[in-house]
Amino acid sequence: MKFKPCISGQCTEDGTHCQGCHRSHVEIADTKQLIKDVVSFAQKMNYENSDDFADFMGKSVAKKLQSPSV
């Protein structure tokens, strides 16, 4: 399955899947919670360089997803 982000203005909340991005509402909610948790962590750490932290997180996730030992 390919990840497809929500498209502003085309998202729907009825049914089991969004008609804009076609992801399930469960997946969308889980993704939002994951992002909220990462933001809360960065705020708790009081990072002044939040862009660097976000870049590091993205690169780390991508690297671990490419590794067969995840």
Order of alpha helices (4+ residues) and beta strands (2+ residues): alpha-alpha
